[in-house]
Amino acid sequence: MFTGIVRERGRVASFDEGHLVVHSGIAAEIGDSVAVDGVCLTVTEARNGTLEFDVMAETLNRAKPFGSEVNLEPALRAGDPLGGHYVQGHVDGVGVVRSVEQEGDGKRLWIDGEPGLLRYLVEKGSITVEGVSLTVAALDENGFAVALVQHTLAATTLGALAPGDQVNLEADVLAKYVERLLPGLPSSG
């Protein structure tokens, strides 16, 4: 489990035939879980400032391709502060950046997504974008907006996003459980 509070930006050294190597300062061991752009991956090797992962076909089908720089978050450990929201690292889909607008010292980012994912969003609710826990600032038929503060723009890869860029999205798992448990609601699965 993660919280969507990115610990560092890592540089992708290589990604070949499902094997991902990332330069990182995160202290991880073989078997540890690390969220890479919001995708929960298991460390298969950790040495010389790099983390290695095997990426399964399911992940490749659901998530966007890894870029040259990625957001990294080690798994939550007992006693760690919960600064974001509950994040599983299970990407629900890929969104597309509609617009990036300056808003005071920060930016407002509009992202379009599939209706099956948007159904789980509410204004002031939680969404994970590229592994970053964010608050939904606004919604429309095609997508949602988030407000990005200076720290988020500097500490994550979100500051480099431009219209047309793809992003990994994970809806708040609580919304999915509520839908599944309440009788009479249409279920997506």
C-alpha positions as CSV (number, residue, x, y, z in Angstrom):
1,M,0.0,0.0,0.0
2,F,1.1,3.6,-0.7
3,T,-0.1,7.1,0.1
4,G,0.6,8.9,-3.2
5,I,3.4,11.0,-1.5
6,V,6.3,10.8,-4.0
7,R,9.6,10.3,-2.3
8,E,11.8,11.0,-5.3
9,R,12.0,11.3,-9.0
10,G,14.0,8.5,-10.6
11,R,15.7,8.3,-14.0
12,V,14.9,5.3,-16.2
13,A,18.2,3.7,-17.2
14,S,16.6,1.1,-19.4
15,F,13.4,-0.7,-20.2
16,D,13.7,-3.7,-22.4
17,E,11.5,-6.8,-22.8
18,G,9.7,-6.1,-19.5
19,H,12.8,-5.4,-17.5
20,L,12.9,-1.9,-16.0
21,V,16.0,-0.4,-14.4
22,V,15.7,2.9,-12.6
23,H,18.4,5.1,-11.0
24,S,17.2,5.8,-7.5
25,G,18.3,6.7,-4.0
26,I,15.5,4.8,-2.3
27,A,16.8,2.1,0.1
28,A,15.0,-1.0,-1.1
29,E,15.7,-4.7,-1.0
30,I,14.7,-7.5,-3.3
31,G,11.0,-8.3,-2.8
32,D,10.1,-4.7,-1.7
33,S,7.2,-2.9,-3.4
34,V,7.9,0.4,-5.0
35,A,5.3,2.5,-6.9
36,V,6.8,3.7,-10.2
37,D,4.5,6.4,-11.8
38,G,1.8,4.9,-9.7
39,V,2.4,1.3,-10.7
40,C,3.2,-1.1,-7.9
41,L,6.3,-3.1,-8.9
42,T,8.4,-5.6,-7.0
43,V,12.2,-5.0,-6.7
44,T,14.1,-7.8,-8.3
45,E,17.5,-6.3,-7.8
46,A,18.9,-3.3,-5.9
47,R,22.5,-2.3,-6.3
48,N,24.7,0.6,-7.2
49,G,22.0,3.2,-6.9
50,T,19.6,1.3,-9.2
51,L,16.4,-0.6,-8.7
52,E,15.3,-3.3,-11.1
53,F,11.8,-4.6,-11.8
54,D,10.1,-7.1,-14.0
55,V,7.0,-5.6,-15.6
56,M,4.2,-8.0,-16.4
57,A,2.0,-7.9,-19.5
58,E,-1.0,-6.9,-17.4
59,T,0.8,-3.8,-16.3
60,L,1.9,-3.0,-19.9
61,N,-1.7,-3.3,-21.0
62,R,-3.1,-1.0,-18.3
63,A,-0.4,1.6,-17.8
64,K,1.2,4.1,-20.1
65,P,4.8,3.5,-21.2
66,F,7.5,4.6,-18.7
67,G,9.1,7.9,-19.6
68,S,12.7,9.0,-19.0
69,E,11.9,10.2,-15.5
70,V,9.5,8.6,-13.0
71,N,7.8,9.3,-9.7
72,L,8.9,6.8,-7.0
73,E,7.4,5.9,-3.6
74,P,8.4,3.0,-1.4
75,A,5.5,1.0,0.1
76,L,4.1,2.2,3.4
77,R,5.5,0.7,6.5
78,A,3.7,0.3,9.9
79,G,4.0,3.6,11.7
80,D,4.6,5.8,8.6
81,P,2.5,8.9,8.4
82,L,-0.5,8.8,6.0
83,G,0.0,12.1,4.1
84,G,-2.0,11.3,1.0
85,H,-4.8,8.7,0.7
86,Y,-4.9,4.9,0.4
87,V,-3.2,4.0,-2.9
88,Q,-2.8,0.4,-4.1
89,G,-0.5,1.0,-7.1
90,H,-3.1,-0.7,-9.3
91,V,-3.6,1.6,-12.3
92,D,-7.2,1.8,-13.4
93,G,-6.5,3.5,-16.7
94,V,-4.6,6.0,-18.7
95,G,-5.8,9.6,-19.0
96,V,-4.7,12.3,-21.4
97,V,-3.8,15.9,-20.3
98,R,-6.3,18.3,-21.9
99,S,-4.8,21.5,-20.6
100,V,-2.3,23.0,-18.2
101,E,-3.1,26.5,-17.0
102,Q,-1.2,28.8,-14.7
103,E,-3.1,29.4,-11.5
104,G,-1.4,31.8,-9.1
105,D,1.9,30.2,-8.0
106,G,0.7,26.8,-9.2
107,K,-1.1,25.2,-12.1
108,R,-4.5,23.7,-12.9
109,L,-4.3,20.5,-14.9
110,W,-7.3,19.1,-16.7
111,I,-7.2,15.4,-17.6
112,D,-9.6,13.5,-19.7
113,G,-10.4,9.9,-18.8
114,E,-12.7,6.9,-19.6
115,P,-16.2,7.1,-18.3
116,G,-15.7,3.8,-16.4
117,L,-13.0,5.5,-14.3
118,L,-14.6,9.0,-14.0
119,R,-17.6,7.4,-12.4
120,Y,-15.5,7.0,-9.2
121,L,-14.5,10.6,-8.9
122,V,-16.2,13.3,-6.8
123,E,-15.3,16.9,-6.4
124,K,-12.9,17.2,-3.4
125,G,-12.3,13.4,-3.5
126,S,-9.0,11.7,-4.1
127,I,-7.3,10.7,-7.4
128,T,-3.8,9.3,-8.1
129,V,-2.1,10.8,-11.2
130,E,1.3,9.3,-12.0
131,G,1.5,8.0,-8.4
132,V,0.8,11.4,-6.9
133,S,-2.2,11.7,-4.5
134,L,-4.3,14.7,-5.6
135,T,-7.6,16.3,-4.8
136,V,-10.2,16.5,-7.6
137,A,-10.8,20.3,-8.0
138,A,-13.5,20.1,-10.7
139,L,-15.3,17.6,-12.9
140,D,-17.0,17.6,-16.3
141,E,-18.3,14.9,-18.7
142,N,-14.9,14.1,-20.1
143,G,-12.5,14.5,-17.2
144,F,-11.4,16.3,-14.1
145,A,-9.1,19.1,-12.9
146,V,-6.5,19.1,-10.2
147,A,-4.7,22.1,-8.7
148,L,-0.9,21.6,-8.4
149,V,1.1,23.6,-5.8
150,Q,4.7,24.6,-6.3
151,H,6.1,21.8,-4.2
152,T,4.2,19.1,-6.3
153,L,5.4,20.7,-9.5
154,A,9.0,20.7,-8.3
155,A,9.1,17.3,-6.5
156,T,7.2,15.2,-9.1
157,T,7.1,14.7,-12.9
158,L,3.8,16.5,-13.0
159,G,5.4,19.9,-13.6
160,A,6.7,18.8,-17.0
161,L,3.2,17.7,-18.3
162,A,1.8,19.2,-21.5
163,P,-1.5,18.8,-23.4
164,G,-1.6,15.5,-25.1
165,D,0.6,13.7,-22.6
166,Q,-0.6,10.4,-21.1
167,V,-0.8,9.8,-17.4
168,N,-1.5,6.8,-15.2
169,L,-4.7,7.1,-13.1
170,E,-5.9,5.2,-10.0
171,A,-9.3,6.0,-8.6
172,D,-9.8,5.9,-4.8
173,V,-10.4,2.3,-3.9
174,L,-13.1,3.2,-1.4
175,A,-15.4,4.3,-4.2
176,K,-15.0,1.0,-5.9
177,Y,-15.8,-1.0,-2.8
178,V,-18.9,1.2,-2.1
179,E,-20.2,0.6,-5.6
180,R,-19.7,-3.2,-5.3
181,L,-21.3,-3.5,-1.8
182,L,-24.4,-1.3,-2.3
183,P,-27.3,-3.2,-3.8
184,G,-29.0,-1.6,-6.8
185,L,-25.9,0.2,-8.0
186,P,-24.6,-0.8,-11.4
187,S,-21.2,-2.6,-11.0
188,S,-18.3,-2.3,-13.4
189,G,-17.0,-5.7,-12.6
